[in-house]
Amino acid sequence: MALSPFDRDLLKTCLAHEPGSWEAFVDRFLGLVIHVVHHTADSRSFRLPDQDVEDLAHEVFVALLADDMASLRRFRGDSSLATYLTVIARRVVVHHLLLRRSAPSSSDTVEMSDVVDPSASVEERIESQEEVERLLGELQGQERDVVRLYHLEGKSYHEISDKLGIGKNTIGPILSRARAKMRQVSVE
């Protein structure tokens, strides 16, 4: 889905720092960001208190404002703005969850197979939807489908298993192989 004219205008006014534009941007995408926070945490069996959800949503918007909105300036409009923001929000949430994983509290339930590969090099390199699409172009068939569902749509292993009709226990190895291929392509 391409960038809508409404979102194009909203983004343009934000990047021009027009009065009220940032508030309109937050109003438009706050629900999406909160959904991504919940879905990403749930898919990795993390239970986040409401305050943590709000804090993570705030961190996503702070990340969007960083360096004079550098991440928004990199957006080329090849996808919808919502898709692009989903990628950024997931990256922020995954980073937070990886930090929590290193010192989990007693209320966290973490399945090691559901946690993103801790070698942050891929996460750091995936700066935009366009980069994700480029890396996905190097994958084929089931690997591409699994990576898209897990990393872009935030599906859990169980949801991917149901959707693709493959065993839940095969998803981890498929993701590992795909990540290795994407890491190799990203360093070339």
C-alpha positions in Angstrom: 0.0 0.0 0.0 1.4 3.4 -1.0 1.6 6.5 1.1 -1.9 8.2 1.3 -2.2 11.9 0.4 -3.4 12.7 3.9 -0.3 11.0 5.5 2.0 12.6 2.9 0.7 16.1 3.9 0.8 15.2 7.6 4.4 14.1 7.3 5.4 17.1 5.3 3.9 19.5 7.9 5.7 17.6 10.7 9.0 17.8 8.9 8.5 21.5 8.4 7.8 21.9 12.1 4.5 23.6 11.5 2.5 24.4 14.7 0.2 21.6 15.8 1.5 19.1 13.2 3.4 16.9 15.7 0.3 16.7 17.9 -1.8 15.7 14.9 0.8 13.1 14.0 0.8 11.6 17.5 -3.0 11.6 17.6 -3.1 9.8 14.2 -0.6 7.1 15.1 -0.8 6.6 18.9 -3.3 3.8 18.6 -1.0 2.0 16.1 2.0 2.4 18.3 0.2 1.1 21.4 -1.1 -1.9 19.3 2.5 -2.7 18.2 3.8 -2.4 21.7 1.1 -4.8 23.0 1.4 -7.3 20.1 5.2 -7.4 20.1 5.3 -8.0 23.9 2.5 -10.6 23.7 4.1 -12.5 20.8 7.2 -12.9 23.0 5.3 -13.9 26.1 6.1 -10.7 28.0 3.5 -9.2 30.3 3.8 -5.4 30.3 2.1 -3.3 32.9 0.1 -0.3 31.5 2.8 2.1 32.6 5.5 0.2 30.6 3.2 0.2 27.5 2.9 4.0 27.8 6.6 4.4 28.4 7.4 2.3 25.3 4.9 4.3 23.2 6.6 7.4 24.4 10.1 6.0 23.5 8.8 5.2 20.0 7.8 8.9 19.5 11.0 10.1 21.0 12.9 7.9 18.6 10.9 9.5 15.7 11.9 13.0 17.0 15.6 12.1 17.4 18.1 14.0 15.3 15.5 16.4 13.8 13.2 13.5 12.8 15.9 11.7 10.9 14.0 8.4 10.7 10.9 10.2 9.3 13.1 12.1 6.8 14.5 8.7 5.6 11.0 7.6 4.7 10.7 7.4 0.9 7.0 6.7 0.6 7.3 3.3 -1.0 4.9 1.9 1.6 2.2 3.3 3.9 3.4 5.5 6.7 1.7 3.0 9.1 3.8 0.2 7.8 7.0 2.2 8.2 6.1 3.3 11.7 5.3 -0.3 12.6 8.8 -1.3 11.7 10.3 1.5 13.8 8.0 0.8 16.8 8.8 -2.9 16.7 12.5 -2.2 16.7 12.2 0.0 19.8 10.0 -2.6 21.6 12.3 -5.5 20.7 15.3 -3.5 21.9 13.5 -2.9 25.2 12.5 -6.6 25.5 16.0 -7.8 24.8 17.3 -5.5 27.6 14.7 -6.9 29.9 15.5 -10.4 29.0 19.0 -10.0 30.3 17.5 -9.3 33.8 14.0 -10.6 33.8 11.7 -10.0 36.8 9.7 -12.8 38.3 6.6 -11.7 36.5 8.1 -12.1 33.0 7.6 -15.3 31.1 10.0 -15.6 28.2 10.3 -18.4 25.7 13.9 -18.3 24.5 12.8 -19.4 21.0 10.5 -16.4 20.7 13.1 -13.8 21.5 14.8 -12.0 18.5 18.4 -12.9 17.8 20.4 -10.9 20.3 23.1 -10.0 17.8 21.7 -6.5 17.3 23.6 -6.0 14.1 20.6 -6.9 11.9 18.2 -4.9 14.1 20.6 -1.9 13.8 20.8 -2.2 10.0 17.1 -2.5 9.5 16.5 1.2 9.6 13.6 1.4 7.2 10.9 -0.5 5.5 12.9 -0.3 2.3 15.8 -2.0 3.9 13.6 -4.8 5.2 12.1 -5.3 1.7 15.6 -5.4 0.2 16.7 -8.0 2.6 13.5 -10.0 2.2 14.1 -10.0 -1.5 17.1 -12.2 -0.8 14.9 -14.8 0.8 12.5 -17.2 -1.0 9.4 -19.2 -0.1 8.9 -20.3 3.5 11.9 -18.3 4.8 10.5 -15.1 3.3 7.0 -15.8 4.6 8.2 -16.6 8.1 10.4 -13.5 8.4 7.7 -11.2 7.1 5.1 -12.6 9.5 7.4 -12.6 12.5 9.4 -9.4 12.0 6.9 -7.1 10.1 3.5 -8.4 11.2 4.6 -9.3 14.7 3.0 -12.8 14.6 3.9 -15.3 17.3 5.3 -18.7 16.5 1.8 -20.2 17.1 0.2 -17.7 14.7 2.8 -18.4 12.0 2.4 -22.1 12.4 -1.4 -21.9 12.0 -1.2 -19.5 9.0 1.5 -21.4 7.0 0.5 -24.9 8.1 4.0 -25.7 9.4 5.1 -27.1 12.8 5.7 -24.5 15.5 9.1 -26.2 16.3 10.3 -25.5 12.7 9.8 -21.8 12.8 12.9 -21.1 15.0 15.3 -22.9 12.7 13.7 -21.2 9.7 14.2 -17.8 11.3 17.8 -18.6 12.2 18.7 -19.6 8.7 16.9 -16.6 7.2 18.6 -14.2 9.7 22.0 -15.7 8.8 21.3 -15.0 5.1 20.1 -11.5 5.8 23.2 -10.8 8.0 25.4 -12.0 5.2 23.7 -9.8 2.6 23.7 -6.8 4.9 27.5 -6.9 5.3 28.2 -7.3 1.5 
